[in-house]
Amino acid sequence: MTTPVNRKEHKDIPKNILLTWDLLKWVEARSDELDVSHSAYVRSLIAADQQRVQNELLQAEADLNSPNPAQILNSLASLLTKHPELVRLLEKLLTGQK
């Protein structure tokens, strides 16, 4: 049996949500299995999704900041394909022309 939750302490905001019948039954069954309230179960799902998104954002930022040579070459090739004037400038730099 779960202990009562002090809503003020948790800073809960009463909010109505709409669920389809099958999702409602799933939430009821799963929260009963876990022996938590329906709202606690839904809060845990939201918290888990929030953590997943934060982890994905951190990983994406780390990927952008890591010097992956293959990624740098791919970006450079894409840039040179889109801007042929850069190819001409690089050729001039390599041959020592101004």
N, C-alpha and C positions, 0 to 999 in steps of 0.2 A: 504494500500500500504506500502510495506516495504521500509525502508530507505537504500540507498546504503551503502555497507560495504567497508571500507578501507582495502584492502587485505594486504598491507604492515603492517598496525597496528595489524592485526590479525595474522601476520606471516604465512599466508597461503602459502602452497606449491602446485603449480599446479600439479595434478596427475590424469591421466586418469584411470577410473575404468570401468570395463565391467559389464553390467547388462543384464539379460534376458529381453525380451520384457515385460513380465508380471510385473517384478519388476520395470522396468522403468516407466510403466504406474501407478503402485502403488505410487512410489515416486512423480511423477508429480501430481497425484490427491491429495495425502496427503499433499504435500507442498503447493499446491494451497489452500486447506482447511485451513491450518494453516497460510497462507499468509506469507510464508517464502520462500527463494530461495531453489532450489534443494540441493545445496551444504550445506546450513545451516541445512536443515533437515537431511541430511546424517551425518553431523558433530554431530548433537544432538543425533542421534542413536548410534554413536560410543562413545560419551561421556557417555551416559546412560549405555552402555554395559561395558565400562571401570569402571564406578562407581559400577556396580553390581559385577564385578569380584573382585574389591578391597574389597567390603563388604564381599564377600564369603571367601576371603583369611583371612581377619581379624577375621571372625567368626570361621574359621577352626583353626586359631592360638589360639584363645580364648578357643576353645574346647580342644585343646591339652594341654593347660596350666591349665585347671581347674581340680581340683582333684575329678573326678567323681568316686566314689567307685565301681560302677558296671563295669565301663570301665577298672579300674585298675585290678579288679578280672578277667575279661575276658582276659586281656592281660597276666596276670600271668598264667591263665589256659592254654592259647595258648603256652606260653613259656615253661611250664612244660611238655606239650604234645610233643613239638618238641625236648626237651632236657631232657631225662629221668635221666641223671646223676645229674641234679639239684634236682630231687625228692630224690635221694639217699643222696645228701648233706644236704638237709633240714631235712631228717629223722635223720641223724647223729647229726645235730645241736639240734634238739628237744630232742633227747635221751641223749645228753651230751657226745657223743662219739667224738673221734678225727680221 
